[in-house]
Amino acid sequence: SIDLAIYTEPVHSENIEYMPVQEDPLVFVIPQESPILEDLDISDNSLEHPVEIDISRFRNPSLRYILATPIHPQRIDYVDTRYLVACSGCGIALLPHTTIRNSSTGQNPVYGTIKGDTLYRYVIVARKKGRNLSPSAEIVWRYMISASAKNR
């Protein structure tokens, strides 16, 4: 029933045609007391300068992750709620920059990334395969595709 959508990966349907249009950076939101931060310098930490954390530190069995997957006991569907729960000290969440910038908590979490890696998801423009778009949606689709190609 929808001509065109702009949302984020992953796409779980073979009936959807899509094109990535922008990278959306991801960062870990970590409570300051978390054992993952032990002996790390977090003095210059900010969203624009996340602390780089070695991948092996994420394997600590005492860590609690706040996820949106149904197989995890700490499941929270809404990304802004995961951010608030992580800020309150209840666990670590992997979140997009846009969520963090738009949520003001008064808390002071640590922002982290995996050492040597850049984490992101794609923002995509999508439509149903084989469906003719309305004239307005077709203009938007073509514009998004051409703008995406120019930015690569």
Backbone as JSON, one array per atom type, in Angstrom:
{
  "sequence": "SIDLAIYTEPVHSENIEYMPVQEDPLVFVIPQESPILEDLDISDNSLEHPVEIDISRFRNPSLRYILATPIHPQRIDYVDTRYLVACSGCGIALLPHTTIRNSSTGQNPVYGTIKGDTLYRYVIVARKKGRNLSPSAEIVWRYMISASAKNR",
  "N": [[0.81, -1.21, 0.0], [2.16, 1.12, 0.18], [3.94, 3.47, -1.71], [6.67, 4.27, -1.66], [9.48, 4.09, 0.48], [11.61, 5.29, 3.08], [14.02, 4.07, 5.05], [15.92, 2.01, 7.35], [18.5, -0.5, 6.87], [18.35, -3.92, 8.04], [16.91, -5.38, 5.04], [14.29, -7.56, 4.82], [12.97, -8.96, 2.76], [12.36, -10.44, -0.35], [10.79, -9.18, -2.12], [11.18, -6.52, -2.18], [12.73, -3.78, -3.61], [15.66, -1.95, -3.29], [17.88, 0.8, -2.49], [20.9, 1.78, -1.06], [21.32, 4.94, 0.46], [22.68, 6.5, 2.27], [25.21, 6.34, 4.81], [24.69, 5.52, 8.18], [26.15, 6.25, 11.05], [27.1, 4.08, 13.77], [27.32, 3.6, 17.31], [28.57, 2.38, 20.42], [26.8, 2.68, 23.44], [27.75, 3.07, 26.65], [27.64, 2.34, 30.08], [29.38, 4.24, 32.56], [30.47, 2.76, 34.66], [30.96, 0.26, 33.65], [32.61, -2.9, 33.24], [33.91, -3.23, 30.82], [35.26, -0.94, 30.26], [37.42, -0.81, 31.92], [40.55, 0.37, 32.89], [40.79, 2.01, 30.64], [41.32, 5.1, 28.93], [39.02, 7.55, 29.19], [38.72, 10.23, 29.12], [38.57, 12.18, 27.04], [36.25, 11.56, 25.8], [33.52, 11.54, 23.52], [30.59, 11.79, 21.44], [31.53, 12.31, 18.89], [34.14, 11.55, 19.2], [34.58, 8.66, 20.0], [35.61, 6.22, 22.44], [38.06, 3.86, 21.58], [37.74, 0.42, 21.57], [39.12, -2.71, 22.19], [38.19, -5.63, 20.45], [38.16, -8.03, 21.91], [37.43, -7.35, 24.52], [34.68, -7.16, 24.46], [33.77, -9.68, 24.81], [33.49, -10.39, 27.41], [31.95, -12.25, 29.87], [30.45, -11.11, 31.91], [29.24, -8.86, 31.01], [26.31, -7.0, 30.17], [24.1, -6.79, 27.54], [21.92, -4.64, 25.77], [19.45, -5.35, 23.67], [17.56, -5.69, 20.57], [16.75, -8.1, 19.73], [14.75, -11.07, 19.66], [15.74, -13.27, 21.05], [17.18, -12.63, 23.25], [17.41, -11.97, 26.74], [17.3, -9.33, 27.66], [15.59, -7.6, 26.08], [14.66, -4.84, 24.19], [12.56, -3.1, 22.23], [12.34, -0.45, 21.12], [14.51, 1.98, 19.87], [15.17, 4.49, 21.03], [14.41, 4.04, 23.66], [16.18, 1.99, 24.35], [18.51, 3.48, 24.38], [18.07, 5.21, 26.59], [17.89, 3.32, 28.65], [20.46, 2.2, 28.57], [21.93, 4.49, 29.26], [21.11, 4.76, 31.87], [22.6, 2.9, 33.17], [22.17, 0.19, 32.93], [23.2, -1.54, 31.01], [24.89, -2.27, 27.87], [24.44, -0.71, 24.75], [24.12, -0.77, 21.21], [23.89, 1.85, 19.07], [22.43, 4.2, 16.69], [23.96, 7.32, 15.66], [22.08, 9.36, 15.22], [19.95, 8.81, 16.96], [21.15, 9.18, 19.44], [21.92, 11.88, 19.35], [19.41, 13.09, 19.29], [18.29, 12.53, 21.72], [18.07, 13.64, 24.9], [19.41, 13.18, 27.98], [20.63, 13.96, 30.35], [22.33, 12.29, 31.53], [25.63, 10.78, 31.66], [26.92, 8.91, 29.63], [29.44, 6.66, 28.28], [30.8, 6.73, 25.05], [31.54, 4.36, 22.63], [33.58, 2.5, 20.27], [34.56, -0.22, 18.13], [37.92, -1.04, 18.12], [39.78, -0.12, 15.32], [37.71, -0.43, 13.5], [34.86, 0.72, 11.68], [31.61, 1.32, 12.51], [28.39, 1.06, 11.12], [25.09, 1.55, 9.73], [22.97, 1.27, 6.85], [20.97, 3.87, 5.51], [18.17, 3.58, 3.55], [16.41, 3.83, 0.39], [13.37, 2.53, -0.66], [11.24, 0.35, -2.59], [8.42, -1.57, -3.69], [9.12, -4.41, -5.61], [8.58, -4.42, -9.09], [6.39, -2.77, -8.99], [4.58, 0.0, -10.18], [5.39, 3.3, -9.58], [3.79, 6.2, -8.18], [3.63, 9.33, -9.94], [4.86, 11.4, -8.38], [6.25, 9.92, -6.41], [7.98, 8.53, -8.07], [9.65, 10.59, -8.98], [10.94, 11.26, -6.58], [12.21, 8.79, -6.02], [14.02, 8.57, -8.23], [15.55, 10.87, -7.8], [16.71, 10.31, -5.26], [18.24, 8.05, -5.9], [20.01, 9.11, -7.82], [21.3, 11.11, -6.28], [22.51, 9.52, -4.36], [24.34, 8.11, -5.95], [26.04, 10.19, -6.72], [27.28, 10.81, -4.3], [29.04, 8.81, -3.83]],
  "CA": [[0.0, 0.0, 0.0], [3.06, 2.27, 0.21], [4.73, 3.61, -2.93], [8.09, 4.48, -1.46], [9.83, 4.21, 1.9], [13.0, 5.57, 3.45], [14.25, 3.48, 6.36], [17.27, 1.47, 7.49], [18.71, -1.93, 6.7], [18.32, -4.84, 6.92], [15.66, -5.62, 4.33], [14.03, -8.99, 4.96], [11.98, -9.38, 1.78], [12.81, -10.5, -1.74], [9.84, -8.41, -2.91], [11.52, -5.11, -2.02], [13.89, -3.26, -4.34], [16.14, -0.82, -2.5], [19.19, 1.37, -2.78], [21.47, 2.54, 0.05], [21.52, 6.34, 0.12], [23.57, 7.16, 3.22], [25.64, 5.57, 5.96], [24.26, 6.04, 9.47], [27.14, 5.72, 12.0], [26.65, 3.43, 15.0], [28.27, 3.7, 18.41], [28.14, 1.73, 21.66], [26.53, 3.52, 24.6], [28.26, 2.22, 27.72], [27.66, 2.97, 31.41], [30.75, 4.54, 33.02], [30.94, 1.73, 35.6], [31.05, -1.02, 32.97], [33.93, -3.52, 33.24], [34.54, -3.14, 29.49], [36.05, 0.29, 30.23], [38.49, -0.9, 32.91], [41.89, 0.82, 32.49], [40.78, 2.78, 29.39], [41.23, 6.55, 29.1], [37.76, 8.04, 28.64], [38.67, 11.65, 29.45], [38.18, 12.99, 25.88], [35.17, 10.83, 25.15], [32.32, 12.22, 23.04], [29.99, 11.09, 20.31], [32.42, 12.5, 17.75], [35.41, 10.91, 19.53], [34.32, 7.52, 20.88], [36.78, 5.46, 22.88], [38.26, 2.64, 20.8], [37.78, -0.72, 22.49], [39.53, -3.95, 21.54], [37.07, -6.57, 20.3], [38.19, -9.07, 22.95], [36.75, -6.85, 25.72], [33.23, -7.34, 24.31], [33.47, -11.08, 25.1], [33.43, -10.56, 28.86], [30.62, -12.83, 30.18], [29.71, -10.32, 32.91], [28.6, -7.71, 30.35], [24.9, -7.11, 29.79], [23.79, -6.03, 26.33], [20.52, -4.29, 25.57], [19.27, -5.65, 22.26], [16.2, -5.75, 20.05], [16.49, -9.44, 19.2], [13.83, -11.81, 20.54], [16.38, -14.37, 21.78], [17.96, -12.08, 24.36], [16.53, -11.63, 27.87], [17.23, -7.87, 27.86], [15.1, -7.14, 24.79], [13.93, -3.58, 24.17], [12.32, -2.86, 20.81], [12.49, 0.94, 20.67], [15.9, 2.41, 19.95], [15.33, 5.58, 22.0], [14.32, 3.45, 24.99], [17.46, 1.3, 24.59], [19.47, 4.53, 24.74], [17.81, 5.65, 27.97], [18.23, 2.21, 29.55], [21.93, 2.14, 28.63], [22.39, 5.66, 30.02], [20.8, 4.57, 33.29], [23.58, 1.99, 33.74], [21.68, -1.19, 32.9], [23.82, -2.38, 30.01], [25.53, -1.66, 26.7], [23.59, -0.74, 23.56], [24.69, -0.27, 19.95], [22.84, 2.76, 18.61], [22.81, 5.18, 15.67], [24.25, 8.69, 16.11], [20.88, 10.19, 15.19], [19.19, 8.56, 18.19], [21.87, 9.78, 20.56], [21.83, 13.35, 19.23], [18.04, 13.54, 19.52], [17.84, 12.14, 23.06], [18.78, 14.36, 25.96], [19.11, 12.44, 29.21], [21.28, 14.48, 31.55], [23.29, 11.26, 31.96], [26.93, 10.94, 31.03], [27.46, 7.6, 29.25], [30.65, 6.62, 27.46], [30.54, 6.29, 23.68], [32.66, 3.52, 22.21], [33.57, 1.79, 19.0], [35.53, -1.31, 18.09], [39.22, -0.56, 17.63], [40.11, -0.47, 13.95], [36.53, -0.7, 12.69], [33.83, 1.75, 11.65], [30.31, 0.67, 12.54], [27.32, 1.87, 10.53], [24.01, 0.89, 9.0], [22.58, 2.08, 5.71], [19.64, 4.41, 5.28], [17.85, 3.14, 2.19], [15.14, 4.17, -0.24], [12.88, 1.22, -1.07], [9.92, 0.24, -3.2], [8.05, -2.95, -3.99], [9.57, -4.83, -6.94], [7.57, -4.55, -10.12], [5.27, -1.85, -8.79], [4.72, 1.33, -10.76], [5.27, 4.36, -8.59], [3.05, 7.4, -8.56], [4.57, 10.29, -10.53], [5.64, 12.09, -7.33], [7.18, 8.95, -5.81], [9.01, 8.24, -9.08], [10.6, 11.71, -8.94], [11.74, 11.1, -5.35], [13.05, 7.6, -6.22], [15.11, 8.9, -9.15], [16.41, 11.86, -7.14], [17.49, 9.62, -4.22], [19.22, 7.18, -6.56], [21.09, 9.95, -8.42], [22.04, 11.76, -5.19], [23.33, 8.47, -3.75], [25.44, 7.83, -6.87], [26.97, 11.32, -6.68], [27.99, 10.82, -3.02], [29.96, 7.64, -3.7]],
  "C": [[0.85, 1.27, 0.0], [3.88, 2.31, -1.07], [6.23, 3.53, -2.67], [8.36, 4.63, 0.03], [11.31, 4.55, 2.04], [13.15, 5.06, 4.87], [15.64, 2.88, 6.4], [17.3, -0.03, 7.21], [18.52, -2.63, 8.03], [16.94, -4.94, 6.3], [15.44, -7.13, 4.33], [12.97, -9.48, 3.97], [12.6, -9.37, 0.39], [11.91, -9.67, -2.64], [10.12, -6.91, -2.85], [12.79, -4.81, -2.82], [14.36, -2.03, -3.56], [17.53, -0.39, -2.93], [19.69, 2.09, -1.54], [21.71, 3.99, -0.38], [22.48, 7.06, 1.07], [23.98, 6.18, 4.31], [25.18, 6.28, 7.22], [25.21, 5.46, 10.52], [26.48, 5.14, 13.25], [27.74, 3.56, 16.06], [27.7, 2.94, 19.61], [27.91, 2.79, 22.73], [26.79, 2.64, 25.81], [28.19, 2.96, 29.04], [29.1, 3.15, 31.88], [31.32, 3.46, 33.93], [31.17, 0.37, 34.95], [32.47, -1.58, 33.0], [34.64, -3.46, 31.89], [35.48, -1.93, 29.41], [37.25, 0.28, 31.18], [39.85, -0.57, 32.29], [41.93, 1.56, 31.15], [40.66, 4.27, 29.73], [39.97, 7.05, 28.41], [37.62, 9.56, 28.83], [38.23, 12.53, 28.28], [37.0, 12.39, 25.14], [34.02, 11.74, 24.76], [31.75, 11.4, 21.9], [30.88, 11.17, 19.08], [33.78, 11.85, 17.97], [35.18, 9.74, 20.5], [35.62, 6.81, 21.27], [36.86, 4.18, 22.03], [38.52, 1.48, 21.75], [38.15, -1.97, 21.7], [38.37, -4.94, 21.56], [37.02, -7.63, 21.39], [37.47, -8.64, 24.22], [35.24, -7.07, 25.66], [32.81, -8.77, 24.63], [33.39, -11.39, 26.58], [32.03, -11.07, 29.24], [29.82, -12.03, 31.21], [28.99, -9.12, 32.29], [27.14, -8.01, 30.04], [24.68, -6.2, 28.58], [22.29, -5.8, 26.24], [20.28, -4.38, 24.07], [17.8, -5.6, 21.86], [15.86, -7.13, 19.52], [15.62, -10.23, 20.18], [14.49, -12.92, 21.34], [17.14, -13.89, 23.01], [17.04, -11.65, 25.5], [16.37, -10.13, 28.12], [16.78, -7.24, 26.54], [14.28, -5.86, 24.97], [13.8, -3.17, 22.71], [12.66, -1.44, 20.36], [13.89, 1.47, 20.93], [16.1, 3.55, 20.95], [15.21, 5.07, 23.43], [15.59, 2.69, 25.32], [18.52, 2.31, 25.01], [19.29, 4.95, 26.19], [18.17, 4.57, 28.99], [19.75, 2.07, 29.68], [22.48, 3.3, 29.45], [22.14, 5.5, 31.51], [21.73, 3.56, 33.96], [23.21, 0.53, 33.66], [22.31, -2.09, 31.84], [24.38, -1.56, 28.86], [24.57, -1.79, 25.51], [24.35, -0.19, 22.37], [23.6, 0.55, 19.27], [23.34, 3.71, 17.53], [23.05, 6.57, 16.28], [22.99, 9.53, 16.19], [20.04, 10.01, 16.45], [19.84, 9.27, 19.36], [21.77, 11.29, 20.53], [20.45, 13.87, 19.59], [17.5, 13.19, 20.9], [18.7, 12.86, 24.09], [18.43, 13.73, 27.29], [19.64, 13.1, 30.47], [22.28, 13.49, 32.12], [24.61, 11.49, 31.23], [27.5, 9.57, 30.66], [28.77, 7.76, 28.49], [30.25, 6.1, 26.08], [31.77, 5.53, 23.21], [32.46, 2.91, 20.84], [34.62, 0.69, 19.06], [36.81, -0.78, 17.45], [39.46, -1.07, 16.21], [38.92, -0.74, 13.04], [35.57, 0.48, 12.76], [32.48, 1.04, 11.56], [29.26, 1.6, 11.95], [26.22, 0.94, 10.01], [23.68, 1.8, 7.82], [21.16, 2.61, 5.87], [19.35, 4.1, 3.81], [16.55, 3.78, 1.7], [14.65, 2.86, -0.86], [11.49, 1.33, -1.7], [9.67, -1.24, -3.48], [8.49, -3.27, -5.42], [8.38, -4.94, -7.89], [6.39, -3.6, -9.99], [5.56, -0.52, -9.47], [4.48, 2.37, -9.67], [4.37, 5.46, -9.1], [4.06, 8.37, -9.15], [5.45, 11.0, -9.49], [6.67, 11.16, -6.7], [8.29, 8.6, -6.78], [10.06, 9.34, -9.12], [11.52, 11.58, -7.72], [12.7, 9.93, -5.51], [14.26, 7.95, -7.1], [16.08, 9.91, -8.53], [17.3, 11.18, -6.1], [18.57, 8.74, -4.84], [20.36, 8.02, -7.15], [21.91, 10.65, -7.35], [22.97, 10.76, -4.52], [24.55, 8.17, -4.62], [26.47, 8.95, -6.85], [27.82, 11.34, -5.42], [28.98, 9.69, -2.87], [31.3, 7.95, -4.26]]
}
